[in-house]
Amino acid sequence: MPFPIDEKLVVAVASSALFDLTEPHRVFAEKGTEEYRRYQREHEAEPLLPGVAFPFIRRLLSLNVSSPDQPVEVILL
């Protein structure tokens, strides 16, 4: 069954904007896929740091707190 979004503000945001992925990207670009996978496994329990879009998305989602209709949906790409 599809999720009804026809009366919502739907915002899509890239994971690299929502979270600071500078270091994982550097590992991937400089050392390749295998080292990147190793890096990801070694750091999987660490929370990601906020990226440039994090405060904006947090404020948008705060609109849902005061409305029973929850008018904002965020899609992470």
PDB file of N, H, CA, C and O in Angstrom:
ATOM      1  N   MET A   1       0.838  -1.168   0.000  1.00  0.00           N
ATOM      2  CA  MET A   1       0.000   0.000   0.000  1.00  0.00           C
ATOM      3  C   MET A   1       0.891   1.242   0.000  1.00  0.00           C
ATOM      4  O   MET A   1       1.774   1.347   0.851  1.00  0.00           O
ATOM      5  N   PRO A   2       0.694   2.177  -0.917  1.00  0.00           N
ATOM      6  CA  PRO A   2       1.531   3.374  -0.993  1.00  0.00           C
ATOM      7  C   PRO A   2       1.278   4.312   0.189  1.00  0.00           C
ATOM      8  O   PRO A   2       0.187   4.356   0.758  1.00  0.00           O
ATOM      9  N   PHE A   3       2.309   5.045   0.529  1.00  0.00           N
ATOM     10  H   PHE A   3       3.195   5.009   0.067  1.00  0.00           H
ATOM     11  CA  PHE A   3       2.228   6.035   1.596  1.00  0.00           C
ATOM     12  C   PHE A   3       1.674   7.331   1.022  1.00  0.00           C
ATOM     13  O   PHE A   3       2.259   7.859   0.077  1.00  0.00           O
ATOM     14  N   PRO A   4       0.565   7.877   1.550  1.00  0.00           N
ATOM     15  CA  PRO A   4      -0.039   9.089   0.973  1.00  0.00           C
ATOM     16  C   PRO A   4       0.798  10.338   1.275  1.00  0.00           C
ATOM     17  O   PRO A   4       1.008  10.680   2.439  1.00  0.00           O
ATOM     18  N   ILE A   5       1.269  11.009   0.233  1.00  0.00           N
ATOM     19  H   ILE A   5       1.098  10.731  -0.712  1.00  0.00           H
ATOM     20  CA  ILE A   5       2.082  12.213   0.427  1.00  0.00           C
ATOM     21  C   ILE A   5       1.530  13.404  -0.341  1.00  0.00           C
ATOM     22  O   ILE A   5       2.190  14.440  -0.426  1.00  0.00           O
ATOM     23  N   ASP A   6       0.346  13.277  -0.896  1.00  0.00           N
ATOM     24  H   ASP A   6      -0.190  12.436  -0.827  1.00  0.00           H
ATOM     25  CA  ASP A   6      -0.184  14.333  -1.753  1.00  0.00           C
ATOM     26  C   ASP A   6      -0.479  15.638  -1.014  1.00  0.00           C
ATOM     27  O   ASP A   6      -0.623  16.675  -1.662  1.00  0.00           O
ATOM     28  N   GLU A   7      -0.573  15.625   0.309  1.00  0.00           N
ATOM     29  H   GLU A   7      -0.456  14.783   0.836  1.00  0.00           H
ATOM     30  CA  GLU A   7      -0.808  16.855   1.056  1.00  0.00           C
ATOM     31  C   GLU A   7       0.340  17.147   2.022  1.00  0.00           C
ATOM     32  O   GLU A   7       0.132  17.743   3.079  1.00  0.00           O
ATOM     33  N   LYS A   8       1.536  16.730   1.659  1.00  0.00           N
ATOM     34  H   LYS A   8       1.705  16.246   0.801  1.00  0.00           H
ATOM     35  CA  LYS A   8       2.700  16.936   2.511  1.00  0.00           C
ATOM     36  C   LYS A   8       3.785  17.693   1.748  1.00  0.00           C
ATOM     37  O   LYS A   8       3.837  17.677   0.519  1.00  0.00           O
ATOM     38  N   LEU A   9       4.634  18.346   2.506  1.00  0.00           N
ATOM     39  H   LEU A   9       4.591  18.359   3.505  1.00  0.00           H
ATOM     40  CA  LEU A   9       5.851  18.921   1.942  1.00  0.00           C
ATOM     41  C   LEU A   9       6.898  17.813   1.994  1.00  0.00           C
ATOM     42  O   LEU A   9       7.298  17.385   3.076  1.00  0.00           O
ATOM     43  N   VAL A  10       7.338  17.353   0.837  1.00  0.00           N
ATOM     44  H   VAL A  10       7.013  17.701  -0.042  1.00  0.00           H
ATOM     45  CA  VAL A  10       8.312  16.270   0.766  1.00  0.00           C
ATOM     46  C   VAL A  10       9.648  16.869   0.335  1.00  0.00           C
ATOM     47  O   VAL A  10       9.746  17.514  -0.709  1.00  0.00           O
ATOM     48  N   VAL A  11      10.671  16.646   1.155  1.00  0.00           N
ATOM     49  H   VAL A  11      10.591  16.123   2.003  1.00  0.00           H
ATOM     50  CA  VAL A  11      11.998  17.180   0.900  1.00  0.00           C
ATOM     51  C   VAL A  11      12.963  16.005   0.794  1.00  0.00           C
ATOM     52  O   VAL A  11      13.031  15.161   1.688  1.00  0.00           O
ATOM     53  N   ALA A  12      13.706  15.960  -0.305  1.00  0.00           N
ATOM     54  H   ALA A  12      13.651  16.646  -1.031  1.00  0.00           H
ATOM     55  CA  ALA A  12      14.739  14.934  -0.467  1.00  0.00           C
ATOM     56  C   ALA A  12      16.081  15.577  -0.190  1.00  0.00           C
ATOM     57  O   ALA A  12      16.364  16.674  -0.671  1.00  0.00           O
ATOM     58  N   VAL A  13      16.906  14.896   0.584  1.00  0.00           N
ATOM     59  H   VAL A  13      16.676  14.004   0.975  1.00  0.00           H
ATOM     60  CA  VAL A  13      18.216  15.433   0.941  1.00  0.00           C
ATOM     61  C   VAL A  13      19.256  14.320   0.808  1.00  0.00           C
ATOM     62  O   VAL A  13      19.014  13.174   1.186  1.00  0.00           O
ATOM     63  N   ALA A  14      20.408  14.681   0.269  1.00  0.00           N
ATOM     64  H   ALA A  14      20.605  15.612  -0.038  1.00  0.00           H
ATOM     65  CA  ALA A  14      21.495  13.717   0.120  1.00  0.00           C
ATOM     66  C   ALA A  14      22.122  13.422   1.483  1.00  0.00           C
ATOM     67  O   ALA A  14      22.246  14.311   2.324  1.00  0.00           O
ATOM     68  N   SER A  15      22.508  12.186   1.686  1.00  0.00           N
ATOM     69  H   SER A  15      22.407  11.463   1.002  1.00  0.00           H
ATOM     70  CA  SER A  15      23.139  11.822   2.956  1.00  0.00           C
ATOM     71  C   SER A  15      24.403  12.639   3.204  1.00  0.00           C
ATOM     72  O   SER A  15      24.743  12.929   4.351  1.00  0.00           O
ATOM     73  N   SER A  16      25.095  13.008   2.136  1.00  0.00           N
ATOM     74  H   SER A  16      24.819  12.772   1.204  1.00  0.00           H
ATOM     75  CA  SER A  16      26.322  13.799   2.294  1.00  0.00           C
ATOM     76  C   SER A  16      26.039  15.239   2.708  1.00  0.00           C
ATOM     77  O   SER A  16      26.945  15.929   3.176  1.00  0.00           O
ATOM     78  N   ALA A  17      24.806  15.704   2.546  1.00  0.00           N
ATOM     79  H   ALA A  17      24.071  15.143   2.165  1.00  0.00           H
ATOM     80  CA  ALA A  17      24.427  17.037   3.026  1.00  0.00           C
ATOM     81  C   ALA A  17      23.901  16.957   4.459  1.00  0.00           C
ATOM     82  O   ALA A  17      24.123  17.868   5.256  1.00  0.00           O
ATOM     83  N   LEU A  18      23.211  15.878   4.780  1.00  0.00           N
ATOM     84  H   LEU A  18      23.031  15.138   4.132  1.00  0.00           H
ATOM     85  CA  LEU A  18      22.659  15.725   6.117  1.00  0.00           C
ATOM     86  C   LEU A  18      23.741  15.362   7.134  1.00  0.00           C
ATOM     87  O   LEU A  18      23.683  15.780   8.291  1.00  0.00           O
ATOM     88  N   PHE A  19      24.721  14.584   6.694  1.00  0.00           N
ATOM     89  H   PHE A  19      24.768  14.244   5.755  1.00  0.00           H
ATOM     90  CA  PHE A  19      25.801  14.147   7.579  1.00  0.00           C
ATOM     91  C   PHE A  19      27.158  14.532   6.999  1.00  0.00           C
ATOM     92  O   PHE A  19      27.322  14.642   5.784  1.00  0.00           O
ATOM     93  N   ASP A  20      28.115  14.733   7.880  1.00  0.00           N
ATOM     94  H   ASP A  20      27.982  14.644   8.867  1.00  0.00           H
ATOM     95  CA  ASP A  20      29.476  15.055   7.448  1.00  0.00           C
ATOM     96  C   ASP A  20      30.184  13.750   7.067  1.00  0.00           C
ATOM     97  O   ASP A  20      30.614  12.988   7.933  1.00  0.00           O
ATOM     98  N   LEU A  21      30.293  13.513   5.785  1.00  0.00           N
ATOM     99  H   LEU A  21      29.943  14.131   5.081  1.00  0.00           H
ATOM    100  CA  LEU A  21      30.921  12.281   5.280  1.00  0.00           C
ATOM    101  C   LEU A  21      32.275  12.568   4.646  1.00  0.00           C
ATOM    102  O   LEU A  21      32.722  11.834   3.765  1.00  0.00           O
ATOM    103  N   THR A  22      32.923  13.633   5.094  1.00  0.00           N
ATOM    104  H   THR A  22      32.560  14.229   5.810  1.00  0.00           H
ATOM    105  CA  THR A  22      34.205  14.049   4.525  1.00  0.00           C
ATOM    106  C   THR A  22      35.258  12.952   4.642  1.00  0.00           C
ATOM    107  O   THR A  22      35.907  12.605   3.655  1.00  0.00           O
ATOM    108  N   GLU A  23      35.427  12.414   5.829  1.00  0.00           N
ATOM    109  H   GLU A  23      34.900  12.696   6.630  1.00  0.00           H
ATOM    110  CA  GLU A  23      36.464  11.407   6.040  1.00  0.00           C
ATOM    111  C   GLU A  23      36.178  10.100   5.293  1.00  0.00           C
ATOM    112  O   GLU A  23      37.078   9.580   4.633  1.00  0.00           O
ATOM    113  N   PRO A  24      34.970   9.555   5.369  1.00  0.00           N
ATOM    114  CA  PRO A  24      34.706   8.341   4.582  1.00  0.00           C
ATOM    115  C   PRO A  24      34.912   8.563   3.082  1.00  0.00           C
ATOM    116  O   PRO A  24      35.414   7.678   2.389  1.00  0.00           O
ATOM    117  N   HIS A  25      34.533   9.725   2.584  1.00  0.00           N
ATOM    118  H   HIS A  25      34.126  10.444   3.147  1.00  0.00           H
ATOM    119  CA  HIS A  25      34.733  10.011   1.163  1.00  0.00           C
ATOM    120  C   HIS A  25      36.222  10.079   0.821  1.00  0.00           C
ATOM    121  O   HIS A  25      36.649   9.593  -0.227  1.00  0.00           O
ATOM    122  N   ARG A  26      37.000  10.681   1.706  1.00  0.00           N
ATOM    123  H   ARG A  26      36.653  11.076   2.557  1.00  0.00           H
ATOM    124  CA  ARG A  26      38.444  10.756   1.474  1.00  0.00           C
ATOM    125  C   ARG A  26      39.038   9.354   1.397  1.00  0.00           C
ATOM    126  O   ARG A  26      39.843   9.066   0.512  1.00  0.00           O
ATOM    127  N   VAL A  27      38.643   8.484   2.321  1.00  0.00           N
ATOM    128  H   VAL A  27      37.989   8.718   3.040  1.00  0.00           H
ATOM    129  CA  VAL A  27      39.153   7.103   2.330  1.00  0.00           C
ATOM    130  C   VAL A  27      38.784   6.418   1.021  1.00  0.00           C
ATOM    131  O   VAL A  27      39.627   5.759   0.413  1.00  0.00           O
ATOM    132  N   PHE A  28      37.545   6.563   0.580  1.00  0.00           N
ATOM    133  H   PHE A  28      36.860   7.098   1.074  1.00  0.00           H
ATOM    134  CA  PHE A  28      37.108   5.937  -0.667  1.00  0.00           C
ATOM    135  C   PHE A  28      37.894   6.479  -1.863  1.00  0.00           C
ATOM    136  O   PHE A  28      38.363   5.704  -2.696  1.00  0.00           O
ATOM    137  N   ALA A  29      38.039   7.797  -1.953  1.00  0.00           N
ATOM    138  H   ALA A  29      37.658   8.426  -1.276  1.00  0.00           H
ATOM    139  CA  ALA A  29      38.702   8.415  -3.106  1.00  0.00           C
ATOM    140  C   ALA A  29      40.195   8.105  -3.155  1.00  0.00           C
ATOM    141  O   ALA A  29      40.753   7.899  -4.233  1.00  0.00           O
ATOM    142  N   GLU A  30      40.831   8.074  -2.007  1.00  0.00           N
ATOM    143  H   GLU A  30      40.378   8.242  -1.132  1.00  0.00           H
ATOM    144  CA  GLU A  30      42.289   7.894  -1.977  1.00  0.00           C
ATOM    145  C   GLU A  30      42.719   6.434  -1.878  1.00  0.00           C
ATOM    146  O   GLU A  30      43.783   6.076  -2.383  1.00  0.00           O
ATOM    147  N   LYS A  31      41.917   5.584  -1.242  1.00  0.00           N
ATOM    148  H   LYS A  31      41.053   5.874  -0.832  1.00  0.00           H
ATOM    149  CA  LYS A  31      42.377   4.227  -0.948  1.00  0.00           C
ATOM    150  C   LYS A  31      41.556   3.120  -1.596  1.00  0.00           C
ATOM    151  O   LYS A  31      41.962   1.958  -1.573  1.00  0.00           O
ATOM    152  N   GLY A  32      40.405   3.462  -2.174  1.00  0.00           N
ATOM    153  H   GLY A  32      40.075   4.406  -2.192  1.00  0.00           H
ATOM    154  CA  GLY A  32      39.636   2.463  -2.909  1.00  0.00           C
ATOM    155  C   GLY A  32      38.570   1.764  -2.089  1.00  0.00           C
ATOM    156  O   GLY A  32      38.375   2.027  -0.902  1.00  0.00           O
ATOM    157  N   THR A  33      37.890   0.861  -2.776  1.00  0.00           N
ATOM    158  H   THR A  33      38.049   0.646  -3.740  1.00  0.00           H
ATOM    159  CA  THR A  33      36.696   0.206  -2.252  1.00  0.00           C
ATOM    160  C   THR A  33      36.972  -0.669  -1.035  1.00  0.00           C
ATOM    161  O   THR A  33      36.247  -0.596  -0.043  1.00  0.00           O
ATOM    162  N   GLU A  34      38.003  -1.488  -1.100  1.00  0.00           N
ATOM    163  H   GLU A  34      38.592  -1.548  -1.906  1.00  0.00           H
ATOM    164  CA  GLU A  34      38.268  -2.408   0.015  1.00  0.00           C
ATOM    165  C   GLU A  34      38.600  -1.654   1.302  1.00  0.00           C
ATOM    166  O   GLU A  34      38.091  -1.998   2.369  1.00  0.00           O
ATOM    167  N   GLU A  35      39.435  -0.647   1.210  1.00  0.00           N
ATOM    168  H   GLU A  35      39.848  -0.368   0.343  1.00  0.00           H
ATOM    169  CA  GLU A  35      39.782   0.140   2.396  1.00  0.00           C
ATOM    170  C   GLU A  35      38.562   0.897   2.912  1.00  0.00           C
ATOM    171  O   GLU A  35      38.391   1.061   4.120  1.00  0.00           O
ATOM    172  N   TYR A  36      37.720   1.355   1.999  1.00  0.00           N
ATOM    173  H   TYR A  36      37.859   1.222   1.017  1.00  0.00           H
ATOM    174  CA  TYR A  36      36.485   2.045   2.383  1.00  0.00           C
ATOM    175  C   TYR A  36      35.573   1.095   3.153  1.00  0.00           C
ATOM    176  O   TYR A  36      35.014   1.476   4.181  1.00  0.00           O
ATOM    177  N   ARG A  37      35.420  -0.118   2.674  1.00  0.00           N
ATOM    178  H   ARG A  37      35.874  -0.427   1.839  1.00  0.00           H
ATOM    179  CA  ARG A  37      34.604  -1.102   3.388  1.00  0.00           C
ATOM    180  C   ARG A  37      35.166  -1.381   4.775  1.00  0.00           C
ATOM    181  O   ARG A  37      34.410  -1.485   5.741  1.00  0.00           O
ATOM    182  N   ARG A  38      36.475  -1.501   4.881  1.00  0.00           N
ATOM    183  H   ARG A  38      37.089  -1.417   4.097  1.00  0.00           H
ATOM    184  CA  ARG A  38      37.126  -1.729   6.166  1.00  0.00           C
ATOM    185  C   ARG A  38      36.862  -0.536   7.106  1.00  0.00           C
ATOM    186  O   ARG A  38      36.546  -0.713   8.282  1.00  0.00           O
ATOM    187  N   TYR A  39      36.997   0.656   6.568  1.00  0.00           N
ATOM    188  H   TYR A  39      37.253   0.800   5.612  1.00  0.00           H
ATOM    189  CA  TYR A  39      36.742   1.872   7.344  1.00  0.00           C
ATOM    190  C   TYR A  39      35.298   1.881   7.858  1.00  0.00           C
ATOM    191  O   TYR A  39      35.048   2.190   9.023  1.00  0.00           O
ATOM    192  N   GLN A  40      34.371   1.545   6.994  1.00  0.00           N
ATOM    193  H   GLN A  40      34.574   1.294   6.047  1.00  0.00           H
ATOM    194  CA  GLN A  40      32.949   1.540   7.384  1.00  0.00           C
ATOM    195  C   GLN A  40      32.689   0.528   8.503  1.00  0.00           C
ATOM    196  O   GLN A  40      31.982   0.832   9.463  1.00  0.00           O
ATOM    197  N   ARG A  41      33.257  -0.667   8.379  1.00  0.00           N
ATOM    198  H   ARG A  41      33.832  -0.913   7.598  1.00  0.00           H
ATOM    199  CA  ARG A  41      33.073  -1.683   9.419  1.00  0.00           C
ATOM    200  C   ARG A  41      33.678  -1.223  10.747  1.00  0.00           C
ATOM    201  O   ARG A  41      33.082  -1.431  11.804  1.00  0.00           O
ATOM    202  N   GLU A  42      34.847  -0.607  10.698  1.00  0.00           N
ATOM    203  H   GLU A  42      35.331  -0.439   9.840  1.00  0.00           H
ATOM    204  CA  GLU A  42      35.523  -0.163  11.921  1.00  0.00           C
ATOM    205  C   GLU A  42      34.786   0.984  12.610  1.00  0.00           C
ATOM    206  O   GLU A  42      34.935   1.174  13.817  1.00  0.00           O
ATOM    207  N   HIS A  43      34.002   1.742  11.867  1.00  0.00           N
ATOM    208  H   HIS A  43      33.881   1.588  10.886  1.00  0.00           H
ATOM    209  CA  HIS A  43      33.335   2.920  12.426  1.00  0.00           C
ATOM    210  C   HIS A  43      31.808   2.796  12.470  1.00  0.00           C
ATOM    211  O   HIS A  43      31.124   3.795  12.692  1.00  0.00           O
ATOM    212  N   GLU A  44      31.269   1.610  12.267  1.00  0.00           N
ATOM    213  H   GLU A  44      31.825   0.799  12.087  1.00  0.00           H
ATOM    214  CA  GLU A  44      29.822   1.460  12.162  1.00  0.00           C
ATOM    215  C   GLU A  44      29.067   1.806  13.444  1.00  0.00           C
ATOM    216  O   GLU A  44      27.886   2.146  13.372  1.00  0.00           O
ATOM    217  N   ALA A  45      29.696   1.735  14.601  1.00  0.00           N
ATOM    218  H   ALA A  45      30.655   1.460  14.660  1.00  0.00           H
ATOM    219  CA  ALA A  45      29.020   2.051  15.857  1.00  0.00           C
ATOM    220  C   ALA A  45      29.088   3.537  16.211  1.00  0.00           C
ATOM    221  O   ALA A  45      28.455   3.972  17.173  1.00  0.00           O
ATOM    222  N   GLU A  46      29.842   4.308  15.453  1.00  0.00           N
ATOM    223  H   GLU A  46      30.356   3.955  14.671  1.00  0.00           H
ATOM    224  CA  GLU A  46      29.998   5.734  15.732  1.00  0.00           C
ATOM    225  C   GLU A  46      28.889   6.536  15.039  1.00  0.00           C
ATOM    226  O   GLU A  46      28.663   6.370  13.841  1.00  0.00           O
ATOM    227  N   PRO A  47      28.207   7.393  15.781  1.00  0.00           N
ATOM    228  CA  PRO A  47      27.184   8.231  15.137  1.00  0.00           C
ATOM    229  C   PRO A  47      27.822   9.193  14.138  1.00  0.00           C
ATOM    230  O   PRO A  47      28.928   9.686  14.357  1.00  0.00           O
ATOM    231  N   LEU A  48      27.119   9.451  13.051  1.00  0.00           N
ATOM    232  H   LEU A  48      26.220   9.051  12.874  1.00  0.00           H
ATOM    233  CA  LEU A  48      27.607  10.403  12.062  1.00  0.00           C
ATOM    234  C   LEU A  48      27.441  11.819  12.595  1.00  0.00           C
ATOM    235  O   LEU A  48      26.469  12.126  13.285  1.00  0.00           O
ATOM    236  N   LEU A  49      28.392  12.668  12.271  1.00  0.00           N
ATOM    237  H   LEU A  49      29.182  12.418  11.710  1.00  0.00           H
ATOM    238  CA  LEU A  49      28.315  14.068  12.673  1.00  0.00           C
ATOM    239  C   LEU A  49      27.354  14.818  11.749  1.00  0.00           C
ATOM    240  O   LEU A  49      27.194  14.444  10.587  1.00  0.00           O
ATOM    241  N   PRO A  50      26.719  15.863  12.255  1.00  0.00           N
ATOM    242  CA  PRO A  50      25.801  16.641  11.413  1.00  0.00           C
ATOM    243  C   PRO A  50      26.522  17.301  10.245  1.00  0.00           C
ATOM    244  O   PRO A  50      27.661  17.750  10.373  1.00  0.00           O
ATOM    245  N   GLY A  51      25.841  17.353   9.107  1.00  0.00           N
ATOM    246  H   GLY A  51      24.915  16.989   9.003  1.00  0.00           H
ATOM    247  CA  GLY A  51      26.353  18.043   7.932  1.00  0.00           C
ATOM    248  C   GLY A  51      25.693  19.402   7.781  1.00  0.00           C
ATOM    249  O   GLY A  51      24.985  19.860   8.678  1.00  0.00           O
ATOM    250  N   VAL A  52      25.925  20.042   6.650  1.00  0.00           N
ATOM    251  H   VAL A  52      26.500  19.670   5.922  1.00  0.00           H
ATOM    252  CA  VAL A  52      25.437  21.415   6.454  1.00  0.00           C
ATOM    253  C   VAL A  52      23.911  21.506   6.438  1.00  0.00           C
ATOM    254  O   VAL A  52      23.364  22.539   6.825  1.00  0.00           O
ATOM    255  N   ALA A  53      23.217  20.472   6.007  1.00  0.00           N
ATOM    256  H   ALA A  53      23.661  19.633   5.692  1.00  0.00           H
ATOM    257  CA  ALA A  53      21.749  20.522   5.926  1.00  0.00           C
ATOM    258  C   ALA A  53      21.061  20.078   7.214  1.00  0.00           C
ATOM    259  O   ALA A  53      19.843  20.208   7.340  1.00  0.00           O
ATOM    260  N   PHE A  54      21.816  19.562   8.155  1.00  0.00           N
ATOM    261  H   PHE A  54      22.805  19.456   8.053  1.00  0.00           H
ATOM    262  CA  PHE A  54      21.219  19.004   9.377  1.00  0.00           C
ATOM    263  C   PHE A  54      20.348  20.002  10.141  1.00  0.00           C
ATOM    264  O   PHE A  54      19.215  19.664  10.481  1.00  0.00           O
ATOM    265  N   PRO A  55      20.827  21.218  10.426  1.00  0.00           N
ATOM    266  CA  PRO A  55      19.980  22.169  11.160  1.00  0.00           C
ATOM    267  C   PRO A  55      18.689  22.524  10.411  1.00  0.00           C
ATOM    268  O   PRO A  55      17.628  22.661  11.021  1.00  0.00           O
ATOM    269  N   PHE A  56      18.789  22.668   9.098  1.00  0.00           N
ATOM    270  H   PHE A  56      19.651  22.556   8.603  1.00  0.00           H
ATOM    271  CA  PHE A  56      17.616  22.980   8.286  1.00  0.00           C
ATOM    272  C   PHE A  56      16.583  21.862   8.348  1.00  0.00           C
ATOM    273  O   PHE A  56      15.397  22.127   8.543  1.00  0.00           O
ATOM    274  N   ILE A  57      17.013  20.629   8.186  1.00  0.00           N
ATOM    275  H   ILE A  57      17.977  20.413   8.027  1.00  0.00           H
ATOM    276  CA  ILE A  57      16.098  19.482   8.215  1.00  0.00           C
ATOM    277  C   ILE A  57      15.500  19.314   9.610  1.00  0.00           C
ATOM    278  O   ILE A  57      14.323  18.981   9.743  1.00  0.00           O
ATOM    279  N   ARG A  58      16.296  19.541  10.640  1.00  0.00           N
ATOM    280  H   ARG A  58      17.252  19.812  10.532  1.00  0.00           H
ATOM    281  CA  ARG A  58      15.778  19.456  12.006  1.00  0.00           C
ATOM    282  C   ARG A  58      14.651  20.478  12.223  1.00  0.00           C
ATOM    283  O   ARG A  58      13.624  20.160  12.823  1.00  0.00           O
ATOM    284  N   ARG A  59      14.854  21.697  11.734  1.00  0.00           N
ATOM    285  H   ARG A  59      15.688  21.956  11.247  1.00  0.00           H
ATOM    286  CA  ARG A  59      13.814  22.724  11.876  1.00  0.00           C
ATOM    287  C   ARG A  59      12.564  22.374  11.076  1.00  0.00           C
ATOM    288  O   ARG A  59      11.444  22.565  11.549  1.00  0.00           O
ATOM    289  N   LEU A  60      12.759  21.864   9.873  1.00  0.00           N
ATOM    290  H   LEU A  60      13.669  21.709   9.489  1.00  0.00           H
ATOM    291  CA  LEU A  60      11.596  21.442   9.082  1.00  0.00           C
ATOM    292  C   LEU A  60      10.804  20.358   9.809  1.00  0.00           C
ATOM    293  O   LEU A  60       9.578  20.430   9.894  1.00  0.00           O
ATOM    294  N   LEU A  61      11.495  19.372  10.322  1.00  0.00           N
ATOM    295  H   LEU A  61      12.491  19.313  10.252  1.00  0.00           H
ATOM    296  CA  LEU A  61      10.804  18.272  10.999  1.00  0.00           C
ATOM    297  C   LEU A  61      10.155  18.720  12.305  1.00  0.00           C
ATOM    298  O   LEU A  61       9.229  18.066  12.785  1.00  0.00           O
ATOM    299  N   SER A  62      10.622  19.815  12.884  1.00  0.00           N
ATOM    300  H   SER A  62      11.374  20.346  12.494  1.00  0.00           H
ATOM    301  CA  SER A  62       9.997  20.309  14.107  1.00  0.00           C
ATOM    302  C   SER A  62       8.563  20.787  13.840  1.00  0.00           C
ATOM    303  O   SER A  62       7.761  20.886  14.768  1.00  0.00           O
ATOM    304  N   LEU A  63       8.240  21.084  12.576  1.00  0.00           N
ATOM    305  H   LEU A  63       8.891  21.004  11.822  1.00  0.00           H
ATOM    306  CA  LEU A  63       6.863  21.445  12.225  1.00  0.00           C
ATOM    307  C   LEU A  63       5.899  20.288  12.491  1.00  0.00           C
ATOM    308  O   LEU A  63       4.715  20.505  12.748  1.00  0.00           O
ATOM    309  N   ASN A  64       6.406  19.080  12.427  1.00  0.00           N
ATOM    310  H   ASN A  64       7.367  18.904  12.218  1.00  0.00           H
ATOM    311  CA  ASN A  64       5.565  17.902  12.665  1.00  0.00           C
ATOM    312  C   ASN A  64       5.138  17.774  14.121  1.00  0.00           C
ATOM    313  O   ASN A  64       4.106  17.170  14.411  1.00  0.00           O
ATOM    314  N   VAL A  65       5.921  18.337  15.041  1.00  0.00           N
ATOM    315  H   VAL A  65       6.760  18.827  14.805  1.00  0.00           H
ATOM    316  CA  VAL A  65       5.619  18.213  16.467  1.00  0.00           C
ATOM    317  C   VAL A  65       4.320  18.924  16.820  1.00  0.00           C
ATOM    318  O   VAL A  65       3.532  18.432  17.628  1.00  0.00           O
ATOM    319  N   SER A  66       4.104  20.076  16.214  1.00  0.00           N
ATOM    320  H   SER A  66       4.744  20.476  15.558  1.00  0.00           H
ATOM    321  CA  SER A  66       2.925  20.867  16.566  1.00  0.00           C
ATOM    322  C   SER A  66       1.700  20.559  15.706  1.00  0.00           C
ATOM    323  O   SER A  66       0.655  21.185  15.882  1.00  0.00           O
ATOM    324  N   SER A  67       1.811  19.620  14.795  1.00  0.00           N
ATOM    325  H   SER A  67       2.660  19.112  14.652  1.00  0.00           H
ATOM    326  CA  SER A  67       0.689  19.309  13.917  1.00  0.00           C
ATOM    327  C   SER A  67       0.397  17.807  13.924  1.00  0.00           C
ATOM    328  O   SER A  67       1.293  16.997  13.687  1.00  0.00           O
ATOM    329  N   PRO A  68      -0.843  17.442  14.193  1.00  0.00           N
ATOM    330  CA  PRO A  68      -1.175  16.016  14.181  1.00  0.00           C
ATOM    331  C   PRO A  68      -1.093  15.397  12.776  1.00  0.00           C
ATOM    332  O   PRO A  68      -0.993  14.178  12.635  1.00  0.00           O
ATOM    333  N   ASP A  69      -1.135  16.246  11.743  1.00  0.00           N
ATOM    334  H   ASP A  69      -1.216  17.236  11.857  1.00  0.00           H
ATOM    335  CA  ASP A  69      -1.064  15.738  10.376  1.00  0.00           C
ATOM    336  C   ASP A  69       0.355  15.435   9.922  1.00  0.00           C
ATOM    337  O   ASP A  69       0.549  14.797   8.887  1.00  0.00           O
ATOM    338  N   GLN A  70       1.346  15.880  10.678  1.00  0.00           N
ATOM    339  H   GLN A  70       1.189  16.398  11.518  1.00  0.00           H
ATOM    340  CA  GLN A  70       2.756  15.739  10.307  1.00  0.00           C
ATOM    341  C   GLN A  70       2.967  16.111   8.841  1.00  0.00           C
ATOM    342  O   GLN A  70       3.129  15.231   7.996  1.00  0.00           O
ATOM    343  N   PRO A  71       2.966  17.405   8.539  1.00  0.00           N
ATOM    344  CA  PRO A  71       2.974  17.877   7.158  1.00  0.00           C
ATOM    345  C   PRO A  71       4.296  17.751   6.416  1.00  0.00           C
ATOM    346  O   PRO A  71       4.343  17.996   5.211  1.00  0.00           O
ATOM    347  N   VAL A  72       5.383  17.371   7.108  1.00  0.00           N
ATOM    348  H   VAL A  72       5.345  17.172   8.087  1.00  0.00           H
ATOM    349  CA  VAL A  72       6.695  17.328   6.461  1.00  0.00           C
ATOM    350  C   VAL A  72       7.212  15.904   6.424  1.00  0.00           C
ATOM    351  O   VAL A  72       7.185  15.192   7.428  1.00  0.00           O
ATOM    352  N   GLU A  73       7.685  15.496   5.252  1.00  0.00           N
ATOM    353  H   GLU A  73       7.706  16.074   4.436  1.00  0.00           H
ATOM    354  CA  GLU A  73       8.353  14.197   5.084  1.00  0.00           C
ATOM    355  C   GLU A  73       9.736  14.461   4.514  1.00  0.00           C
ATOM    356  O   GLU A  73       9.888  15.275   3.603  1.00  0.00           O
ATOM    357  N   VAL A  74      10.734  13.784   5.038  1.00  0.00           N
ATOM    358  H   VAL A  74      10.610  13.123   5.778  1.00  0.00           H
ATOM    359  CA  VAL A  74      12.105  13.918   4.523  1.00  0.00           C
ATOM    360  C   VAL A  74      12.518  12.565   3.970  1.00  0.00           C
ATOM    361  O   VAL A  74      12.366  11.528   4.616  1.00  0.00           O
ATOM    362  N   ILE A  75      13.040  12.608   2.760  1.00  0.00           N
ATOM    363  H   ILE A  75      13.163  13.450   2.234  1.00  0.00           H
ATOM    364  CA  ILE A  75      13.542  11.393   2.111  1.00  0.00           C
ATOM    365  C   ILE A  75      15.059  11.505   2.038  1.00  0.00           C
ATOM    366  O   ILE A  75      15.586  12.475   1.493  1.00  0.00           O
ATOM    367  N   LEU A  76      15.749  10.538   2.574  1.00  0.00           N
ATOM    368  H   LEU A  76      15.321   9.750   3.016  1.00  0.00           H
ATOM    369  CA  LEU A  76      17.205  10.533   2.564  1.00  0.00           C
ATOM    370  C   LEU A  76      17.692   9.776   1.332  1.00  0.00           C
ATOM    371  O   LEU A  76      17.342   8.615   1.117  1.00  0.00           O
ATOM    372  N   LEU A  77      18.504  10.457   0.531  1.00  0.00           N
ATOM    373  H   LEU A  77      18.789  11.400   0.705  1.00  0.00           H
ATOM    374  CA  LEU A  77      19.035   9.839  -0.686  1.00  0.00           C
ATOM    375  C   LEU A  77      20.440   9.348  -0.457  1.00  0.00           C
ATOM    376  O   LEU A  77      21.058   8.797  -1.368  1.00  0.00           O
TER     377      LEU A  77
END
